[in-house]
Amino acid sequence: MGAASRLSRIPSDDTLPRFRAWVTAHPVLGALLAGTVAPQMATVFGIWFTGFGLPSLNWPTANGALIIPKASLGAQYFAGELSHFTDGIVFALLFALLFHPFIPVRNTIGGNLLKAFLYGTVLALISASWWVPALLVPHHAGFLSTGLGWKLTFGIFLWHWIYGYFLGTVYCPNPRDAPPATGGGA
């Protein structure tokens, strides 16, 4: 038996098309799933940024210090993580329901990623121009937080692009004119 005939017996992996069909049919559940994956992955990368010579972006710790400034570090982290994770889910829902449908790019895998990177860039602009300067380091951050160093500004954008990457790969509906998925239940 030749290699070609052995390979022809291997079933094709239709997981991605079936998953994309499921997200298309269940946009809110798809957004909730993306909203749990994207902030978790981005947060892990943000904390690990020091390994790449960037400042650590530990948003749970920063949020916790704002929420309960006089609490222990553990309590601050827990409260900050709960707030941060919830924000990630809410921003994913906003992406799926209010941003994604209005960007005139076809819902291909690349198109969905482009939409998510654009959304991540908008969130990074808000974070670097308002959130960090107004809440974390009032009057000292400068334009897009550049007064705190270019690495922090770059890290803020990179963190949100990582969020966007995972958001766009998990929330990846099919194009509106795509035929419905066939085969196995999803």
C-alpha positions as CSV (number, residue, x, y, z in Angstrom):
1,M,0.0,0.0,0.0
2,G,1.5,3.3,-1.1
3,A,1.9,6.4,1.0
4,A,-0.8,8.3,-1.1
5,S,-3.4,5.6,-0.5
6,R,-2.7,5.6,3.3
7,L,-3.0,9.4,3.4
8,S,-6.3,9.3,1.5
9,R,-7.8,7.3,4.3
10,I,-7.0,9.9,7.0
11,P,-10.1,11.9,7.6
12,S,-9.8,15.7,7.0
13,D,-9.8,17.8,10.1
14,D,-13.0,19.9,9.9
15,T,-12.7,21.3,13.4
16,L,-12.1,24.9,12.4
17,P,-14.9,25.1,9.9
18,R,-17.3,23.5,12.4
19,F,-16.1,25.9,15.2
20,R,-16.5,28.9,12.9
21,A,-20.0,27.7,12.0
22,W,-20.8,27.4,15.7
23,V,-19.6,30.9,16.4
24,T,-21.6,32.2,13.5
25,A,-24.8,30.5,14.9
26,H,-24.0,31.5,18.5
27,P,-22.3,35.0,18.5
28,V,-22.9,35.8,22.1
29,L,-21.6,32.4,23.4
30,G,-18.7,32.8,20.9
31,A,-17.9,36.2,22.3
32,L,-18.1,35.0,25.9
33,L,-15.7,32.2,25.0
34,A,-13.3,34.7,23.3
35,G,-13.8,37.0,26.3
36,T,-12.5,34.3,28.6
37,V,-9.5,33.2,26.5
38,A,-8.3,36.6,25.2
39,P,-7.8,38.5,28.5
40,Q,-6.3,35.4,30.2
41,M,-3.7,34.9,27.4
42,A,-2.9,38.6,27.1
43,T,-2.5,38.9,30.9
44,V,-0.1,36.1,31.1
45,F,2.0,37.6,28.3
46,G,1.8,41.0,29.9
47,I,3.2,39.7,33.1
48,W,6.0,37.9,31.2
49,F,7.0,41.0,29.2
50,T,10.0,41.5,31.5
51,G,11.5,38.4,29.7
52,F,11.5,40.5,26.5
53,G,12.9,43.6,28.1
54,L,9.6,45.4,28.4
55,P,7.9,46.4,31.7
56,S,5.6,43.9,33.2
57,L,2.0,44.9,32.5
58,N,0.3,43.3,35.5
59,W,-3.2,44.8,35.0
60,P,-4.8,42.7,37.8
61,T,-2.4,44.2,40.3
62,A,-2.9,47.7,39.0
63,N,-6.7,47.4,39.0
64,G,-6.7,45.9,42.5
65,A,-4.6,48.8,43.8
66,L,-7.2,51.2,42.4
67,I,-10.2,49.2,43.7
68,I,-9.0,48.5,47.2
69,P,-5.9,50.5,47.8
70,K,-5.5,49.8,51.5
71,A,-6.0,46.0,51.2
72,S,-3.3,43.4,51.3
73,L,-1.4,42.6,48.0
74,G,-3.2,39.3,47.7
75,A,-6.7,40.9,48.2
76,Q,-5.7,43.6,45.7
77,Y,-4.6,41.0,43.1
78,F,-7.8,38.9,43.5
79,A,-10.1,41.9,43.2
80,G,-8.0,43.3,40.3
81,E,-8.1,40.0,38.5
82,L,-11.8,39.6,39.0
83,S,-12.3,43.2,37.6
84,H,-9.8,42.7,34.8
85,F,-11.2,39.4,33.7
86,T,-14.8,40.7,33.8
87,D,-13.7,43.7,31.7
88,G,-12.1,41.4,29.2
89,I,-15.4,39.5,28.8
90,V,-17.4,42.7,28.5
91,F,-15.0,44.2,25.9
92,A,-15.3,40.9,23.9
93,L,-19.1,41.2,23.9
94,L,-18.8,44.8,22.8
95,F,-16.4,43.7,20.0
96,A,-18.7,41.0,18.8
97,L,-22.0,42.9,19.0
98,L,-21.1,46.5,18.3
99,F,-17.7,46.7,16.6
100,H,-17.2,43.5,14.5
101,P,-20.4,43.7,12.4
102,F,-19.7,47.3,11.4
103,I,-16.2,47.0,10.1
104,P,-16.5,46.5,6.3
105,V,-14.1,43.6,6.1
106,R,-15.2,40.1,5.0
107,N,-15.3,37.6,7.8
108,T,-12.4,35.5,6.6
109,I,-9.9,34.3,9.2
110,G,-7.7,37.2,8.2
111,G,-10.6,39.6,8.1
112,N,-11.7,38.6,11.6
113,L,-8.1,39.1,12.9
114,L,-7.8,42.5,11.2
115,K,-11.1,43.6,12.9
116,A,-9.7,42.3,16.3
117,F,-6.3,44.0,15.8
118,L,-8.1,47.3,15.0
119,Y,-10.3,46.9,18.1
120,G,-7.1,46.1,20.2
121,T,-5.5,49.3,18.8
122,V,-8.6,51.4,19.8
123,L,-8.4,49.9,23.3
124,A,-4.6,50.5,23.5
125,L,-5.1,54.1,22.5
126,I,-7.7,54.5,25.2
127,S,-5.4,52.8,27.7
128,A,-2.3,54.7,26.8
129,S,-4.0,58.1,26.4
130,W,-6.5,58.0,29.3
131,W,-6.4,55.0,31.6
132,V,-2.7,55.0,32.5
133,P,-2.2,58.8,32.6
134,A,-5.5,59.5,34.5
135,L,-5.7,56.6,36.9
136,L,-2.2,55.1,37.4
137,V,0.2,58.0,37.1
138,P,-1.8,61.3,37.1
139,H,0.0,64.3,35.5
140,H,3.2,62.4,34.8
141,A,2.5,60.0,31.9
142,G,2.5,62.4,28.9
143,F,1.0,61.9,25.5
144,L,0.1,58.2,25.0
145,S,2.0,57.5,28.3
146,T,5.4,58.2,26.5
147,G,6.5,60.2,29.6
148,L,6.9,56.8,31.3
149,G,9.2,55.5,28.5
150,W,8.6,54.2,25.0
151,K,8.8,50.6,26.3
152,L,5.7,51.0,28.4
153,T,3.8,52.6,25.5
154,F,4.9,49.8,23.2
155,G,3.9,47.3,25.9
156,I,0.4,48.7,26.2
157,F,-0.1,48.4,22.4
158,L,1.5,44.9,22.3
159,W,-0.7,43.7,25.2
160,H,-3.8,44.9,23.4
161,W,-2.7,43.4,20.1
162,I,-2.2,40.0,21.9
163,Y,-5.7,40.5,23.3
164,G,-6.9,41.2,19.8
165,Y,-5.1,38.2,18.3
166,F,-6.8,35.8,20.7
167,L,-10.1,37.6,20.4
168,G,-10.0,37.4,16.6
169,T,-8.9,33.8,16.5
170,V,-11.7,32.6,18.9
171,Y,-14.4,35.0,17.8
172,C,-14.2,34.1,14.1
173,P,-17.6,33.9,12.5
174,N,-18.1,32.9,8.9
175,P,-18.9,35.4,6.2
176,R,-22.6,36.2,6.0
177,D,-22.9,34.7,2.6
178,A,-21.1,31.4,3.5
179,P,-23.1,28.2,3.1
180,P,-24.1,26.6,6.4
181,A,-21.7,24.0,7.7
182,T,-22.5,20.4,6.9
183,G,-21.7,17.2,8.8
184,G,-21.2,16.5,12.5
185,G,-23.0,18.3,15.2
186,A,-21.4,21.3,16.7
